[in-house]
Amino acid sequence: MRGQGELDAVGVGQKWMRINQVVRENRLGILVLQETHLTSEGAAAVNRVFESSLKILVSADERNPSGARGVAFVVSKQMMEANRATLNDIVPGRAAQLVVPWGKNEELKVLGIYAPNIPSENENFWKCIENKIKCGGIEKPDVMAGDFNMVLDAMDRRPARNDAWGQTKALADLVATMDMSDGWRNENPNKHEYSFLQASTGSQSRIDRIYVAKPMQHMAADWEIRGSGVQTDHRMVMCSLANYATPYIGEGRWALGGALLKDQIFLTEVKRTGEELLTNIERETHNWEVQTKYETWKQNVCAAARRRTKALYAKLDIKRATLAKQLEEVNN
């Protein structure tokens, strides 16, 4: 996340507005953030602003809450029982576990990670978490996600290289203890794709990952690494996790896209047909005719909105797909 961005009048960073949009547009149930620089007071301010849609739970560095650390969970109130979500601080500012109801009688445990960059500290970090699990200090998570600041396989770096043996073994031991696996790599065993670009050197790496407990692997799908739309030097790693015990939730009610409210072609068409409707209504003497014509006009506006949306986004979708294909060809 690289901080909140410039604070507004109520103490909320500008990036949170975009994060709210990312959660809504991608229908995310849980978003794990790193390097949040968010104090408990800052989290309270964000929660007040997005009270109807999100709940933010934060683990801050005790010595420097607004400094270059911090792990946060953004839980959607539309997708999850966010108000019943709890947070277990494991390594303040570096690791925390979210527990949220998942279905009727189940819980989902998500371990959020922002690992140290220095190899020796990175190694000790994994050992600390493993010891806490073995001693019963924390439960084994269902999902572990975040910025690991290292890779387990040389193919996840470009140029390819192995990380220090100590930190590699420490994380591998932790993953084995938790009985987890790297879902994206399972789905893409030979693919090269990266989540982080080191601007100063041009090197790339897949240091941002999601691990899922092996008994839940069949529930995980839709693995993807994509741009987040938030100003940061990391890409967003995503997957879906299906709970087959919960009822099916559809796509929801169609709504007019916000972009159309600024599109002059669409607005001109709505204004023209609306004026024609008003002229026709003024000549009507029967109320039921007025209601019928008004309903027809609304249906026509919706149809026009769908047509215009397709026209607006068709070129953008083609360009996005072309760029994604070119990136994959370069990486592989």
VENJO-V533689 format. One line per field, one symbol per residue. phi: phi as a letter, one per 30 degrees, with the letter a starting at -180 (. if undefined). psi: psi as a letter, one per 30 degrees, with the letter a starting at -180 (. if undefined). A space follows every 50 residues. Layout:
# VENJO-V533689
phi: ???
psi: ???
This chain:
# VENJO-V533689
phi: .hididdcdcicdddddddedddddchddbbccbhdhcdddddddddddc edbbbccbccdddbecddbjcbcccdddcbdddcdbbcdcbeibaacdbb ebidbcbcccccbbddddeddddddddddddddddidbddddbbbkccha bcbeddbbddaddeedddddddddddddhcbddddddbdcdcabcbcddd cidbacdcbbcbeedceddcahdacbddicdacccccbacbccddcddcd djddbddddddcddddddddddddddddddddcdccdddddddddddddd ddddddddddddcddddddddddddddddddc
psi: ehlfakkafggkkffeeeeeeeeeeghkekkkklhfhkleeeeeeeeeeh efelkkkkjlkefiegahakklkjkkfffliefgklkjkejkfeklkkkk kjaeglkkjkjkkillekeeeeeeeeeeeeeeeefgellklekkkajfgl lfkffgkjlklklkeeeeeeeeeeeeefhlljeeeefifgkjklfkkjef fglllifklkkkkefgeffkahkkklkffkjlgklkkllkjkjffllkka fakklkkeeffgjeeeeeeeeeeeeeeeeeeffkfkeeeeeeeeeeeeee eeeeeeeeeeeefeeeeeeeeeeeeeeeeef.
